[in-house]
Amino acid sequence: MAGRLTAAQLAGYRQDGFLVLEDFVAPGRCLELRERALGLARELAPPPERATVFRADGDSPHAAAEYFLGSGGAIRCFFEQDAFDAAGRLRAPAHLCLNKLGHAMHDLDPVFDAFSRTPELATVAADIGMAQPLLLQSMYIFKQARIGGEVACHTDHTYLWTEPPSVVGFWFAIDDATTENGCLWALPGGHRIPVKARSRLNAAGTATETVVLDPAPYPAEGLVPLEARRGTLVLLHGALPHRSGANASERPRHAYTIHAIDGRANYLPDNWLRRPALPLRGFSA
Ligand SMILES: O=C(O)CCC(=O)C(=O)O
């Protein structure tokens, strides 16, 4: 099998809840995805008066909107909060003001599909114990120069709940990510802390709500920066607390992330992300 993980890498993943795999993807393939993401952004970014802002700090005002709740089976554009001036005008062309694209590029766009489904990824998923990996959501995160916002500390299980827990993040550095331009930070071993919140649909299915399971915050100390060169894959256990900083630098920090679940686990029907018209597929082309 292509690119099996070593025993030391697997032990590191189990110990820390994350694993950094440098040079996993050739830089040229990252640049191809980058071009495609910018192309989709140019094509699909709505005008400012219809813009939906993404806020990664809990229940957000856009959560009620169909634009967000229907994005699990679509390719939609979410803007940075700081992309607008006081009069509500965009400070730059729309495609340079996006926070992210989400959440089904891996199924709806051929370039994203090919990037997301390779023998190497299938091997990694099998090695970490995913018997039936299913690619649930994809996000292309622009973390634009100067306006790229912080992503608050969270776990992915909070948002994509299966029983038993099974979600794993496959995060790719499309640009070099450093502490200056907003790299990931993660809490080593934090995946052993019971998950503190669940975000789910309300009873009417019109908005998300947060169920707090433990009000104590995650430790503020101890997170480590995961600086990553273009082409690096970072695996993130679903219960691992992680965040990313704001980007005040002049260099964008593009990243692509896939969240996969195990088909053996039960995906709860009140998760926000639903794809009634789009069957889930694994890492095989
Ligand atoms: O890339 C980022 O800034 C955050 C990504 C993240 O939190 C995730 O993929 O779960």
The ligand as a Tripos MOL2 file, in Angstrom:
@<TRIPOS>MOLECULE
LIG
   10     9     1     0     0
SMALL
NO_CHARGES

@<TRIPOS>ATOM
      1 O1         -7.3180   26.2870    8.8450 O.co2     1 LIG1
      2 C1         -7.8000   26.8390    9.8150 C.2       1 LIG1
      3 O2         -7.5670   28.0140   10.0540 O.co2     1 LIG1
      4 C2         -8.7030   26.1070   10.7620 C.3       1 LIG1
      5 C3         -9.0320   24.7370   10.2890 C.3       1 LIG1
      6 C4         -9.8550   23.9490   11.2420 C.2       1 LIG1
      7 O3        -10.1580   24.3290   12.3280 O.2       1 LIG1
      8 C5        -10.2960   22.6310   10.8070 C.2       1 LIG1
      9 O4         -9.9750   22.2170    9.6810 O.co2     1 LIG1
     10 O5        -10.9930   21.9720   11.6000 O.co2     1 LIG1
@<TRIPOS>BOND
     1     1     2 2
     2     2     3 1
     3     2     4 1
     4     4     5 1
     5     5     6 1
     6     6     7 2
     7     6     8 1
     8     8     9 2
     9     8    10 1
@<TRIPOS>SUBSTRUCTURE
     1 LIG1         1 GROUP 0 **** ****
